[in-house]
């Protein structure tokens, strides 16, 4: 309830004095849209951060995509 009142006041200020109730309606609509969008955006950001941390951890722990060969497997130069 308080969020809708705050949204209406902010919308009224955004629209200016000549707009009247249109600004209040825009504020209520904006508040409703923000209430729906912010949790989704926050969830996507948190999941993206967790994915990046997990990927970085796995690359550090297991060496990424670079193959590791033992030193005995390196080719030797032919003797002349």
ZADO-1210 file (C-alpha; in nm, 4 decimals, padded with zeros to 6 digits):
<atoms>
<atom x="00.0000" y="00.0000" z="00.0000" code="UNK" pos="1"/>
<atom x="00.2739" y="00.2445" z="00.0926" code="UNK" pos="2"/>
<atom x="00.4638" y="00.1465" z="-00.2222" code="UNK" pos="3"/>
<atom x="00.1685" y="00.2393" z="-00.4399" code="UNK" pos="4"/>
<atom x="00.1315" y="00.5750" z="-00.2674" code="UNK" pos="5"/>
<atom x="00.5040" y="00.6437" z="-00.3077" code="UNK" pos="6"/>
<atom x="00.4858" y="00.5375" z="-00.6723" code="UNK" pos="7"/>
<atom x="00.1913" y="00.7669" z="-00.7296" code="UNK" pos="8"/>
<atom x="00.3731" y="01.0625" z="-00.5740" code="UNK" pos="9"/>
<atom x="00.6871" y="00.9954" z="-00.7758" code="UNK" pos="10"/>
<atom x="00.4865" y="00.9543" z="-01.0955" code="UNK" pos="11"/>
<atom x="00.3052" y="01.2786" z="-01.0300" code="UNK" pos="12"/>
<atom x="00.6346" y="01.4591" z="-00.9895" code="UNK" pos="13"/>
<atom x="00.7734" y="01.3008" z="-01.3050" code="UNK" pos="14"/>
<atom x="00.4684" y="01.3983" z="-01.5104" code="UNK" pos="15"/>
<atom x="00.4725" y="01.7546" z="-01.3792" code="UNK" pos="16"/>
<atom x="00.2004" y="01.9767" z="-01.2406" code="UNK" pos="17"/>
<atom x="00.0060" y="02.0035" z="-01.5638" code="UNK" pos="18"/>
<atom x="-00.0573" y="01.6287" z="-01.5977" code="UNK" pos="19"/>
<atom x="-00.2601" y="01.5711" z="-01.2812" code="UNK" pos="20"/>
<atom x="-00.3824" y="01.2158" z="-01.2267" code="UNK" pos="21"/>
<atom x="-00.1973" y="01.0843" z="-01.5313" code="UNK" pos="22"/>
<atom x="00.1315" y="01.1068" z="-01.3421" code="UNK" pos="23"/>
<atom x="-00.0164" y="00.9278" z="-01.0429" code="UNK" pos="24"/>
<atom x="-00.1456" y="00.6487" z="-01.2652" code="UNK" pos="25"/>
<atom x="00.1944" y="00.6218" z="-01.4366" code="UNK" pos="26"/>
<atom x="00.3586" y="00.5992" z="-01.0955" code="UNK" pos="27"/>
<atom x="00.1308" y="00.3165" z="-00.9841" code="UNK" pos="28"/>
<atom x="00.1914" y="00.1305" z="-01.3096" code="UNK" pos="29"/>
<atom x="00.5678" y="00.1828" z="-01.2798" code="UNK" pos="30"/>
<atom x="00.5664" y="00.0581" z="-00.9218" code="UNK" pos="31"/>
<atom x="00.3738" y="-00.2544" z="-01.0227" code="UNK" pos="32"/>
<atom x="00.6074" y="-00.3262" z="-01.3141" code="UNK" pos="33"/>
<atom x="00.9147" y="-00.2741" z="-01.0961" code="UNK" pos="34"/>
<atom x="00.7733" y="-00.5056" z="-00.8309" code="UNK" pos="35"/>
<atom x="00.7393" y="-00.7796" z="-01.0949" code="UNK" pos="36"/>
<atom x="01.0707" y="-00.7188" z="-01.2758" code="UNK" pos="37"/>
<atom x="01.3220" y="-00.6621" z="-00.9945" code="UNK" pos="38"/>
<atom x="01.3016" y="-01.0129" z="-00.8405" code="UNK" pos="39"/>
<atom x="01.3464" y="-01.1721" z="-01.1830" code="UNK" pos="40"/>
<atom x="01.6462" y="-00.9545" z="-01.2678" code="UNK" pos="41"/>
<atom x="01.7964" y="-01.0200" z="-00.9235" code="UNK" pos="42"/>
<atom x="01.7528" y="-01.3964" z="-00.9657" code="UNK" pos="43"/>
<atom x="01.9195" y="-01.3881" z="-01.3079" code="UNK" pos="44"/>
<atom x="02.2085" y="-01.1841" z="-01.1682" code="UNK" pos="45"/>
<atom x="02.2579" y="-01.4217" z="-00.8740" code="UNK" pos="46"/>
<atom x="02.2480" y="-01.7287" z="-01.0993" code="UNK" pos="47"/>
<atom x="02.4948" y="-01.5690" z="-01.3410" code="UNK" pos="48"/>
<atom x="02.7311" y="-01.4836" z="-01.0558" code="UNK" pos="49"/>
<atom x="02.7099" y="-01.8375" z="-00.9170" code="UNK" pos="50"/>
<atom x="02.7724" y="-01.9855" z="-01.2641" code="UNK" pos="51"/>
<atom x="03.0816" y="-01.7678" z="-01.3117" code="UNK" pos="52"/>
<atom x="03.2188" y="-01.8583" z="-00.9687" code="UNK" pos="53"/>
<atom x="03.1622" y="-02.2308" z="-01.0315" code="UNK" pos="54"/>
<atom x="03.3242" y="-02.2123" z="-01.3767" code="UNK" pos="55"/>
<atom x="03.6268" y="-02.0232" z="-01.2397" code="UNK" pos="56"/>
<atom x="03.6619" y="-02.2731" z="-00.9546" code="UNK" pos="57"/>
<atom x="03.6493" y="-02.5716" z="-01.1886" code="UNK" pos="58"/>
<atom x="03.9032" y="-02.4150" z="-01.4253" code="UNK" pos="59"/>
<atom x="04.1396" y="-02.3433" z="-01.1355" code="UNK" pos="60"/>
<atom x="04.0899" y="-02.6851" z="-00.9780" code="UNK" pos="61"/>
<atom x="04.1143" y="-02.9015" z="-01.2889" code="UNK" pos="62"/>
<atom x="04.3297" y="-02.6864" z="-01.5170" code="UNK" pos="63"/>
<atom x="04.0667" y="-02.5796" z="-01.7638" code="UNK" pos="64"/>
<atom x="04.0846" y="-02.7171" z="-02.1176" code="UNK" pos="65"/>
<atom x="04.4634" y="-02.7493" z="-02.1397" code="UNK" pos="66"/>
<atom x="04.5772" y="-03.1113" z="-02.1583" code="UNK" pos="67"/>
<atom x="04.8464" y="-03.2147" z="-01.9126" code="UNK" pos="68"/>
<atom x="05.1130" y="-03.4547" z="-02.0371" code="UNK" pos="69"/>
<atom x="05.3834" y="-03.6217" z="-01.8296" code="UNK" pos="70"/>
<atom x="05.7394" y="-03.5036" z="-01.8897" code="UNK" pos="71"/>
<atom x="05.8359" y="-03.8465" z="-02.0306" code="UNK" pos="72"/>
<atom x="05.5839" y="-03.7998" z="-02.3127" code="UNK" pos="73"/>
<atom x="05.7631" y="-03.5014" z="-02.4682" code="UNK" pos="74"/>
<atom x="05.9300" y="-03.5810" z="-02.7986" code="UNK" pos="75"/>
<atom x="06.3072" y="-03.5868" z="-02.8052" code="UNK" pos="76"/>
<atom x="06.5144" y="-03.4422" z="-03.0884" code="UNK" pos="77"/>
<atom x="06.6722" y="-03.6977" z="-03.3176" code="UNK" pos="78"/>
<atom x="07.0447" y="-03.7481" z="-03.2693" code="UNK" pos="79"/>
<atom x="07.2571" y="-03.6907" z="-03.5751" code="UNK" pos="80"/>
</atoms>
